[in-house]
Amino acid sequence: MSRLAFILLAASGMTLCRADGGALRAGAARVDITPPADAALPMSGYANRTQGFKGIHDSIFVRAIVLDDGATQVALVAWELLYVPDSVWSDVSQQIVTDVGIQPKNVLLAAVHDHGAPTLGATPPNTADYTKKVESAAVEAVRRAKARLQPARFGIGTGAAYLNINRRELTAAQGWWLGYNENGPSDKTVTVLRFEDMAGKPIAFLINYAVHAVIMGPENYQITGDLAGATSRFVEQHYQGMDRPRSDGGPRLRLRPEEKSSDEGPVAVWTSGAAGDQNPVSMASGEDFTLVNAFGKVLGEEVVRVASGIKTSSQARLWGSQKVVTCPGRQVEAGARPRADYKFTDSEPVSIHLGLVMIDTVPIAGVSGEVFTLIHQRLQKESPFTHTIMVTHASGSSGYIPNDSGFDQVSYEVTTSHLRPGCAESAIVSGFLEMLRGFR
C-alpha cells in the first residue's frame, strides 16, 4: 500500500495517529559472551572452515536496550554472532517472559551476522553448552537493562557511510557471483537512535547499517566482533572517555582504543540492515585486523557525528507486533558452485518471522533472514513514517531473501536461498504495512 493510500485511510477515519505516549524510561546493558580461550568451538559462517577457533582477538557481547512508556515495555537485543536459530529465539523469548516479564511481541532479538564468532546449535556438546550460555546471557542483558530503567529522552538521526557495496557481480568466468558491483543497489544510510538521560548523558544507541560483518574472511580463526563489534566499541569508548575526569581539572579524557568498554557506560547496539546483497568495500587477508579497526572507526565516527545532532523528546509510545508469513520453497540441485546451469526443485514452504517494534513514530521492522536492499527500500517508500528501520537476522533464521527481480541473476545468494521466486518481497512489505495499520 502506498503512502497516499495511508493518507486516504486516515481521511476516512481509519487513522494511523497514535495515542499520546507516556514519559519514556530507558536502560541498557551488555554481557560478555566470549568463549573460554581453550573452548575449541567451531566457528560459523564459512563452510570450508572446519577447525575450532585458535585465539581471541576481541571480546564479543550481547547488548540490550529496554524501554518503558508507563504501559508497555520493549527490549531491543543484538548479539555478535552469525544468526538466531528458530529454536534459540523460541527459548530466549520465553525465558524473557518468565524472568523479565516482557512479552515476545515486544522483543526484537537480532544477530549482527558476525562470521568471527562460534556457531550455535544443539550438537556437539560443547556447542550446545555455549548456546545455553548465550541464551542465558541475552536474558541477563535484558534483566540488567530493565533494572537500570530511568527517565529518558529519545531521538533519531541519519548519516551516510561509504563502507558497503553490492556484492553480486557479473563476471565472464562465473556469471553472477560474489564480487564488487559498484553499480548495484546499495544503501549508504547510517541510522542512529539516541537514548539519553534527562541531563543529556547518553544511555544507549541503536545503530543500523546494511553490510555483512565479514571484513575478516575464511582464513581468520580468531574470535572477533568484526565491523559490528569495532563500531560499537568505538562509540562506547568515545562516550566513556568523555565521562572520565582528569585529576588536574582539565578536559575529560577518552579511553585508548585498546581499552575495553565498561558495562557502566553507554551501550551501542549494532544491527544489520538489509545486507543480504551487501559486503564491505574491502576485506582483510589472513588475520590482519587493520581494516576492521579502520572501518569501525569510520562508521563509529559517523554514528557519533549523527548522534550529536539528534533532537530528543521525553514522550514516546511503545508498541509491538509479530506475525509469520509463509512462502513456497525450493532448493538447488546438488553440485559445484558456481556453474553454468542450475536446476531447482520444489521443497518445503519457508516461514519468515516479522517482528515490529514501534518507538513513537519510528518503526523497527525485524526480519528473520538476509534481506536484499531493494526490499527495505520498497518498505521505506510505502511506509507512512519518515524513518522505517529494517533489522535483519532477527527472531529466527529463514536464509537469504532476494527481492523478486533479484532472482533473475542466479548468484550465490539465489542458489543458497530456500525460497521460490515471487512471494517473499510482497509478503514482507505487505506484512509490515498490515501491522503498521494496527498501530493506533
PLY file of the C-alpha trace (Angstrom):
ply
format ascii 1.0
element vertex 440
property float x
property float y
property float z
element edge 439
property int vertex1
property int vertex2
end_header
0.00 0.00 0.00
1.32 3.43 -0.94
1.83 6.42 1.36
-1.13 8.09 -0.41
-3.34 5.12 0.42
-2.47 5.50 4.09
-3.38 9.20 3.93
-6.74 8.32 2.37
-7.36 5.77 5.10
-6.67 8.42 7.71
-9.06 10.82 5.99
-11.80 8.16 6.03
-11.47 7.73 9.79
-9.10 4.71 9.84
-6.42 6.81 11.43
-2.84 5.83 12.00
-2.44 8.57 14.58
-1.00 7.23 17.80
-2.42 7.87 21.22
-0.37 10.20 23.36
2.73 8.44 24.64
3.88 8.37 28.20
7.06 9.51 29.88
9.87 7.41 28.44
12.29 5.42 30.57
15.33 3.62 29.17
18.00 1.25 30.43
20.79 -0.66 28.72
23.37 -3.36 29.39
25.99 -5.53 27.74
27.04 -9.04 28.71
30.25 -10.71 27.55
29.69 -13.91 25.53
33.34 -14.53 24.62
34.06 -18.26 24.93
36.99 -19.51 27.04
40.25 -19.44 25.12
40.52 -23.23 25.24
36.92 -24.00 24.26
37.81 -25.21 20.74
34.37 -24.27 19.45
33.73 -24.41 15.69
33.38 -21.00 14.03
30.39 -20.06 11.92
29.79 -18.51 8.55
32.26 -20.22 6.21
31.71 -23.83 5.16
35.40 -24.50 4.45
36.45 -23.57 7.99
36.30 -26.87 9.82
38.62 -26.32 12.79
37.78 -24.66 16.07
38.91 -21.11 16.78
42.56 -20.64 17.72
42.54 -17.38 19.65
40.56 -14.36 20.81
41.27 -11.04 19.13
38.49 -9.07 20.82
35.61 -9.90 23.14
32.10 -10.40 21.78
28.91 -9.27 23.52
25.15 -9.38 23.66
23.72 -5.89 24.14
20.22 -4.88 25.18
18.10 -1.75 25.44
14.87 -1.87 27.45
12.28 0.91 27.10
9.17 1.71 29.13
6.39 4.23 28.48
4.39 3.55 31.63
2.15 0.99 29.91
4.43 -1.12 27.71
7.99 -2.37 27.87
10.07 -3.38 24.83
13.51 -4.94 24.51
15.95 -4.42 21.64
18.69 -7.07 21.77
21.59 -7.91 19.46
24.45 -10.37 19.82
27.74 -10.58 17.98
27.06 -13.96 16.43
26.09 -15.23 12.99
22.36 -15.75 13.42
19.42 -16.54 15.71
18.23 -20.13 15.17
14.47 -20.57 15.35
14.72 -22.82 18.41
17.01 -20.33 20.16
14.58 -17.47 19.50
11.78 -19.57 20.97
13.81 -20.42 24.09
15.13 -16.90 24.71
11.81 -15.13 24.14
10.08 -17.46 26.59
12.85 -17.01 29.16
12.48 -13.24 28.85
8.75 -13.55 29.54
9.38 -15.73 32.59
12.36 -13.91 34.05
11.82 -10.30 32.98
8.13 -10.03 32.12
8.45 -8.62 28.59
6.21 -10.30 26.03
7.73 -11.83 22.83
5.81 -9.42 20.58
7.73 -6.59 22.26
11.15 -8.24 21.92
13.47 -7.88 18.95
16.44 -10.28 19.17
18.91 -9.99 16.31
22.36 -11.19 15.31
24.90 -8.87 13.72
25.81 -11.71 11.32
29.36 -11.98 12.63
31.45 -14.65 10.88
34.16 -14.35 13.52
32.22 -15.99 16.33
31.33 -19.52 17.44
28.39 -21.26 15.87
25.18 -22.07 17.74
23.34 -25.37 17.83
22.32 -28.48 19.75
25.40 -30.51 18.82
28.21 -31.23 19.53
28.06 -30.99 23.35
30.43 -28.02 23.65
28.40 -26.07 21.07
25.17 -26.92 22.89
26.72 -25.71 26.15
27.87 -22.48 24.53
24.39 -21.95 23.04
22.86 -22.21 26.51
25.43 -19.72 27.80
24.47 -17.25 25.06
20.76 -17.70 25.72
21.26 -17.02 29.43
23.45 -14.01 28.64
20.74 -12.50 26.43
18.15 -12.86 29.17
20.61 -11.42 31.71
21.32 -8.43 29.47
17.59 -7.69 29.25
17.21 -8.16 33.02
20.07 -5.74 33.76
18.79 -3.21 31.25
15.33 -3.30 32.83
16.85 -2.87 36.29
18.57 0.31 35.04
15.43 1.99 33.69
15.49 5.72 34.27
13.70 8.78 32.87
14.98 9.28 29.35
14.74 11.20 26.11
14.78 9.69 22.62
15.51 10.86 19.07
16.59 9.61 15.64
19.06 10.81 13.02
20.68 9.57 9.82
24.03 9.93 8.13
25.99 8.10 5.46
29.00 5.80 5.28
30.56 4.52 2.08
31.78 1.23 3.52
29.39 -1.16 1.77
28.94 -2.27 -1.83
26.60 -4.57 -3.72
28.39 -7.91 -3.82
26.54 -9.51 -6.77
28.95 -9.06 -9.65
28.58 -10.31 -13.23
31.85 -11.97 -14.23
32.92 -13.54 -17.51
34.14 -16.73 -15.86
31.50 -17.34 -13.19
28.41 -15.40 -14.24
26.68 -13.67 -11.32
28.70 -14.42 -8.20
30.34 -12.83 -5.18
32.32 -9.73 -6.05
32.11 -5.93 -6.09
29.34 -4.30 -8.12
29.58 -0.53 -7.74
26.51 -0.10 -9.99
24.27 -2.41 -7.98
21.73 -1.22 -5.40
23.40 -0.17 -2.15
22.06 1.93 0.71
24.72 4.01 2.46
22.39 5.25 5.21
23.54 5.03 8.83
20.55 5.30 11.15
21.09 6.15 14.81
18.59 6.10 17.67
19.81 8.03 20.70
18.57 7.40 24.23
19.81 9.83 26.88
19.03 10.70 30.48
17.27 13.92 31.38
20.61 15.72 31.66
21.56 14.72 28.11
24.05 12.00 29.03
23.83 9.02 26.63
22.30 5.81 27.92
22.31 3.83 24.67
22.39 3.97 20.90
20.78 1.71 18.31
22.92 1.68 15.14
21.63 0.30 11.84
23.73 -0.16 8.70
23.38 -2.53 5.74
26.54 -4.60 5.40
27.73 -8.15 6.04
30.06 -8.13 9.05
32.66 -10.08 7.09
35.77 -7.91 6.88
37.60 -10.91 8.33
37.30 -13.74 5.81
37.52 -17.54 5.94
41.24 -17.50 6.76
40.57 -15.95 10.15
40.44 -18.28 13.17
40.31 -15.64 15.90
37.17 -14.65 17.78
36.11 -11.11 16.88
33.05 -8.89 16.67
34.34 -7.79 13.23
32.93 -4.48 11.94
29.90 -4.59 14.23
32.00 -5.05 17.35
34.58 -2.47 16.31
31.87 0.13 15.67
30.06 -0.49 18.96
33.36 -0.42 20.83
34.39 2.89 19.24
31.10 4.57 20.12
31.06 3.23 23.67
34.66 4.21 24.32
34.08 7.67 22.85
31.36 8.46 25.35
33.05 6.68 28.25
36.14 8.77 27.60
34.10 11.96 27.66
32.91 10.99 31.14
36.36 10.26 32.61
37.51 13.26 34.68
41.11 14.38 34.88
42.79 14.84 38.22
44.15 18.23 37.13
40.70 19.56 36.29
41.44 19.71 32.54
39.27 18.39 29.69
37.81 14.94 30.16
39.82 12.09 28.73
38.93 9.47 26.16
39.79 5.83 26.52
42.61 4.45 24.43
41.36 2.27 21.53
42.67 -0.91 23.15
40.77 -0.33 26.39
37.70 -2.48 26.88
34.21 -0.97 27.08
32.86 -0.86 30.62
29.43 -2.21 31.47
28.74 1.04 33.30
28.91 3.32 30.25
26.51 3.84 27.34
25.64 0.80 25.26
25.88 0.88 21.44
23.70 -1.81 19.89
24.76 -2.50 16.29
22.17 -4.05 13.95
22.43 -5.25 10.38
20.16 -3.57 7.86
19.03 -5.19 4.60
22.51 -6.53 3.83
21.75 -9.80 2.03
23.46 -8.41 -1.08
25.94 -6.07 0.64
29.60 -6.66 1.55
32.32 -4.34 2.86
34.08 -2.40 0.11
37.29 -4.20 1.07
38.06 -7.34 3.04
41.06 -8.46 5.06
43.67 -11.01 4.17
44.51 -13.69 6.69
44.35 -12.44 10.28
45.23 -8.80 9.69
42.70 -6.70 11.63
43.79 -3.32 10.22
40.64 -2.90 8.13
38.33 -3.93 10.96
39.75 -1.23 13.21
39.78 1.38 10.44
36.24 0.72 9.21
34.93 0.54 12.77
36.45 3.95 13.43
34.97 5.45 10.23
31.49 4.08 10.94
31.77 4.90 14.64
32.75 8.48 13.92
29.71 8.88 11.68
27.49 7.50 14.43
28.95 9.98 16.91
28.53 12.85 14.42
24.90 11.94 13.75
24.17 11.39 17.45
25.48 14.84 18.35
22.80 16.50 16.22
19.78 14.44 17.28
16.93 16.32 18.94
15.26 14.28 21.66
11.88 14.10 23.39
10.87 12.59 26.73
7.45 11.43 25.48
7.03 8.25 23.45
4.55 5.49 22.86
5.83 1.90 22.65
4.10 -0.90 20.78
4.96 -4.30 19.37
3.52 -6.85 16.98
4.54 -10.12 15.36
3.41 -12.28 12.50
4.74 -15.13 10.41
4.40 -15.17 6.63
4.92 -18.35 4.62
6.22 -18.64 1.07
6.71 -21.61 -1.27
10.13 -23.20 -1.02
12.66 -24.63 -3.44
16.20 -25.98 -3.40
19.04 -26.13 -5.88
20.23 -29.42 -7.26
23.49 -30.53 -5.65
26.73 -29.82 -7.47
29.68 -27.48 -7.69
29.06 -23.78 -7.45
29.36 -21.56 -9.34
28.45 -23.38 -12.56
26.82 -22.60 -15.88
23.39 -24.09 -15.23
21.28 -24.72 -12.14
18.22 -26.87 -11.64
15.78 -26.11 -8.85
13.13 -28.36 -7.34
10.23 -27.53 -5.04
10.77 -28.05 -1.34
9.08 -27.31 1.98
7.49 -23.87 2.47
9.62 -21.24 4.22
8.36 -19.34 7.24
9.56 -15.75 7.66
9.16 -14.17 11.08
8.25 -10.48 11.09
8.61 -8.55 14.34
7.63 -4.89 14.57
8.60 -2.61 17.44
7.31 0.97 17.38
9.13 3.67 19.34
6.80 6.60 18.97
6.65 7.11 15.17
9.77 5.06 14.39
9.05 1.51 13.17
11.80 -1.06 13.69
10.99 -3.94 11.35
12.76 -7.19 12.23
13.02 -9.95 9.61
14.29 -13.48 10.18
16.60 -13.62 7.18
19.19 -11.98 4.94
17.06 -9.45 3.11
18.15 -7.75 -0.11
18.42 -3.96 -0.09
15.57 -3.27 -2.53
13.03 -4.92 -0.23
13.83 -2.45 2.54
13.79 0.44 0.09
10.32 -0.59 -1.06
9.10 -0.85 2.55
10.57 2.58 3.34
8.84 4.07 0.28
5.45 2.58 1.12
5.60 3.17 4.87
3.66 6.17 6.21
6.55 7.03 8.54
9.62 9.10 7.75
12.09 6.57 9.12
11.37 2.85 8.82
14.32 0.79 10.03
14.83 -2.81 8.93
16.79 -5.14 11.19
17.71 -8.49 9.66
18.73 -11.83 11.24
16.04 -11.11 13.81
13.97 -13.58 15.84
14.69 -16.62 13.71
16.56 -17.70 10.60
14.98 -18.01 7.14
18.10 -17.75 4.97
18.64 -15.42 2.02
15.62 -13.37 0.94
16.17 -11.79 -2.51
13.76 -9.25 -3.93
11.60 -10.56 -6.79
13.79 -9.26 -9.63
16.92 -10.35 -7.77
16.12 -13.99 -8.57
16.78 -13.24 -12.26
20.52 -13.03 -11.60
21.36 -16.53 -10.36
24.04 -15.68 -7.83
25.40 -17.27 -4.67
22.51 -15.86 -2.66
19.87 -17.17 -5.09
21.34 -20.67 -5.15
21.54 -20.66 -1.36
18.05 -19.25 -0.74
15.28 -21.69 0.22
12.60 -19.52 -1.38
10.75 -19.87 -4.65
10.67 -16.53 -6.53
7.67 -14.23 -6.46
6.47 -14.32 -2.85
8.81 -13.04 -0.15
9.19 -9.40 -1.21
5.47 -8.63 -1.20
4.81 -10.87 1.80
7.34 -8.93 3.89
6.29 -5.46 2.76
2.56 -6.17 2.94
3.01 -7.92 6.27
4.65 -4.92 7.88
2.19 -2.46 6.36
-0.66 -4.52 7.79
0.97 -4.46 11.23
1.53 -0.71 10.97
-2.18 -0.23 10.37
-2.71 -1.78 13.79
-0.68 0.99 15.46
-3.44 3.31 16.65
0 1
1 2
2 3
3 4
4 5
5 6
6 7
7 8
8 9
9 10
10 11
11 12
12 13
13 14
14 15
15 16
16 17
17 18
18 19
19 20
20 21
21 22
22 23
23 24
24 25
25 26
26 27
27 28
28 29
29 30
30 31
31 32
32 33
33 34
34 35
35 36
36 37
37 38
38 39
39 40
40 41
41 42
42 43
43 44
44 45
45 46
46 47
47 48
48 49
49 50
50 51
51 52
52 53
53 54
54 55
55 56
56 57
57 58
58 59
59 60
60 61
61 62
62 63
63 64
64 65
65 66
66 67
67 68
68 69
69 70
70 71
71 72
72 73
73 74
74 75
75 76
76 77
77 78
78 79
79 80
80 81
81 82
82 83
83 84
84 85
85 86
86 87
87 88
88 89
89 90
90 91
91 92
92 93
93 94
94 95
95 96
96 97
97 98
98 99
99 100
100 101
101 102
102 103
103 104
104 105
105 106
106 107
107 108
108 109
109 110
110 111
111 112
112 113
113 114
114 115
115 116
116 117
117 118
118 119
119 120
120 121
121 122
122 123
123 124
124 125
125 126
126 127
127 128
128 129
129 130
130 131
131 132
132 133
133 134
134 135
135 136
136 137
137 138
138 139
139 140
140 141
141 142
142 143
143 144
144 145
145 146
146 147
147 148
148 149
149 150
150 151
151 152
152 153
153 154
154 155
155 156
156 157
157 158
158 159
159 160
160 161
161 162
162 163
163 164
164 165
165 166
166 167
167 168
168 169
169 170
170 171
171 172
172 173
173 174
174 175
175 176
176 177
177 178
178 179
179 180
180 181
181 182
182 183
183 184
184 185
185 186
186 187
187 188
188 189
189 190
190 191
191 192
192 193
193 194
194 195
195 196
196 197
197 198
198 199
199 200
200 201
201 202
202 203
203 204
204 205
205 206
206 207
207 208
208 209
209 210
210 211
211 212
212 213
213 214
214 215
215 216
216 217
217 218
218 219
219 220
220 221
221 222
222 223
223 224
224 225
225 226
226 227
227 228
228 229
229 230
230 231
231 232
232 233
233 234
234 235
235 236
236 237
237 238
238 239
239 240
240 241
241 242
242 243
243 244
244 245
245 246
246 247
247 248
248 249
249 250
250 251
251 252
252 253
253 254
254 255
255 256
256 257
257 258
258 259
259 260
260 261
261 262
262 263
263 264
264 265
265 266
266 267
267 268
268 269
269 270
270 271
271 272
272 273
273 274
274 275
275 276
276 277
277 278
278 279
279 280
280 281
281 282
282 283
283 284
284 285
285 286
286 287
287 288
288 289
289 290
290 291
291 292
292 293
293 294
294 295
295 296
296 297
297 298
298 299
299 300
300 301
301 302
302 303
303 304
304 305
305 306
306 307
307 308
308 309
309 310
310 311
311 312
312 313
313 314
314 315
315 316
316 317
317 318
318 319
319 320
320 321
321 322
322 323
323 324
324 325
325 326
326 327
327 328
328 329
329 330
330 331
331 332
332 333
333 334
334 335
335 336
336 337
337 338
338 339
339 340
340 341
341 342
342 343
343 344
344 345
345 346
346 347
347 348
348 349
349 350
350 351
351 352
352 353
353 354
354 355
355 356
356 357
357 358
358 359
359 360
360 361
361 362
362 363
363 364
364 365
365 366
366 367
367 368
368 369
369 370
370 371
371 372
372 373
373 374
374 375
375 376
376 377
377 378
378 379
379 380
380 381
381 382
382 383
383 384
384 385
385 386
386 387
387 388
388 389
389 390
390 391
391 392
392 393
393 394
394 395
395 396
396 397
397 398
398 399
399 400
400 401
401 402
402 403
403 404
404 405
405 406
406 407
407 408
408 409
409 410
410 411
411 412
412 413
413 414
414 415
415 416
416 417
417 418
418 419
419 420
420 421
421 422
422 423
423 424
424 425
425 426
426 427
427 428
428 429
429 430
430 431
431 432
432 433
433 434
434 435
435 436
436 437
437 438
438 439
